[in-house]
């Protein structure tokens, strides 16, 4: 079985998220999503609208996702890859080059982002509608 892993906050789920998950799943047989914990998001200076448990429940309902694990630090990725016998690490192209060192453990692929959509854009658009 070829395992793939990706990471993210996955808050305010949109079609760009679904595109990344679908493309990631197409690279293997089993997709693991490392979901940023609320504490890790706070450490990164990010605030999610939905709690970790709510975001986890949403991701688990998506047909491309086989397993959701908590992401609690930047440094856990190599351990996750090794522990879960991951063959492919996937991130959006906005992270291009940031995780190249993980190629010591598995194949690293950056997937093109979906044009015109992001969680930040959704938040900005909603503020501008008020």
Buried (B, 14 or more C-beta within 10 A) or exposed (E): EEBBBBBBBBBBBBEBBBBBBBBBBEBBEBBBBBBBBBEBBEEEEEEBEBEBEEBBEBBEEBEBBBBBBBBEEEEBBBEBBEEBEBBBBBBBEEBEEEBEEBEEBBBBBBBEBBEEBBBEEBBEEEEEEE
